[in-house]
Amino acid sequence: MEKWTETDSELKLTLKFKDFKVAWAFMNQVAIAAEELKHHPNWANVYNSVEIVLTTHDEGNTLTKKDYELAAAINDILNSYDYKH
């Protein structure tokens, strides 16, 4: 996955947006997608920066299909945002 850093146990993405409002709007859209997929990210937000880590906790903190599906949904959401990674 092009924007993500992948290890054996997680997918990680760090983004910087124009400001806090844009970062929060992005996070809100990701939250809706996560609820629909019933898979939730570990994430942190400081002002315009958002860090997302995906792993499947109930499978022993490893990567599963759920992580890749959520990452793809996040990538789709990112198509409408101006950001740096």
C-alpha positions as CSV (number, residue, x, y, z in Angstrom):
1,M,0.0,0.0,0.0
2,E,1.7,3.1,-1.2
3,K,1.2,5.6,1.6
4,W,1.5,3.2,4.5
5,T,4.5,1.8,6.3
6,E,4.0,-1.9,6.8
7,T,5.7,-4.2,9.3
8,D,4.8,-7.8,10.3
9,S,2.2,-6.5,12.8
10,E,1.0,-3.1,11.7
11,L,0.2,-0.6,9.0
12,K,1.2,3.0,9.9
13,L,0.5,6.3,8.3
14,T,1.4,9.8,9.4
15,L,-0.2,12.8,7.8
16,K,-0.1,16.6,8.1
17,F,-3.1,18.7,7.1
18,K,-3.5,22.5,6.6
19,D,-4.8,23.0,10.2
20,F,-6.7,21.3,13.1
21,K,-10.1,21.7,11.5
22,V,-9.1,19.8,8.4
23,A,-7.3,17.1,10.4
24,W,-10.4,16.7,12.6
25,A,-12.8,16.5,9.5
26,F,-10.6,13.8,8.1
27,M,-10.6,11.9,11.4
28,N,-14.4,12.2,11.5
29,Q,-14.7,10.6,8.1
30,V,-12.3,7.8,9.1
31,A,-14.4,7.2,12.3
32,I,-17.5,6.7,10.2
33,A,-15.7,4.3,7.9
34,A,-14.2,2.4,10.8
35,E,-17.7,2.0,12.4
36,E,-19.1,0.6,9.1
37,L,-16.2,-1.9,8.9
38,K,-16.3,-2.7,12.6
39,H,-12.6,-2.2,12.8
40,H,-11.0,0.8,14.6
41,P,-7.6,2.4,14.3
42,N,-5.2,3.4,17.0
43,W,-4.5,7.0,16.3
44,A,-3.2,10.2,17.7
45,N,-3.8,13.8,16.7
46,V,-1.8,16.9,17.6
47,Y,-3.0,20.1,15.9
48,N,-2.7,19.3,12.1
49,S,-0.9,16.0,12.4
50,V,-2.6,12.6,12.5
51,E,-0.9,9.3,13.0
52,I,-2.8,6.1,12.3
53,V,-1.7,2.6,13.3
54,L,-3.8,-0.4,12.1
55,T,-3.5,-3.9,13.6
56,T,-6.0,-6.5,14.6
57,H,-5.9,-6.9,18.4
58,D,-8.2,-9.9,18.6
59,E,-5.9,-11.8,16.3
60,G,-2.8,-11.3,18.5
61,N,-1.8,-7.8,17.2
62,T,-1.2,-8.9,13.7
63,L,-2.2,-7.8,10.2
64,T,-5.4,-9.2,8.8
65,K,-7.8,-8.5,6.0
66,K,-9.6,-6.0,8.3
67,D,-6.5,-3.8,8.4
68,Y,-6.1,-3.7,4.7
69,E,-9.8,-3.0,4.1
70,L,-9.7,0.0,6.6
71,A,-6.5,1.2,5.0
72,A,-8.1,1.2,1.6
73,A,-11.1,3.1,2.9
74,I,-8.8,5.7,4.5
75,N,-6.9,6.0,1.2
76,D,-10.2,6.7,-0.6
77,I,-11.1,9.4,2.0
78,L,-7.6,10.9,1.5
79,N,-8.4,11.5,-2.2
80,S,-10.4,14.5,-1.2
81,Y,-7.8,16.1,1.1
82,D,-4.6,18.1,0.7
83,Y,-2.0,16.6,3.0
84,K,1.6,15.7,3.4
85,H,2.9,12.3,4.6
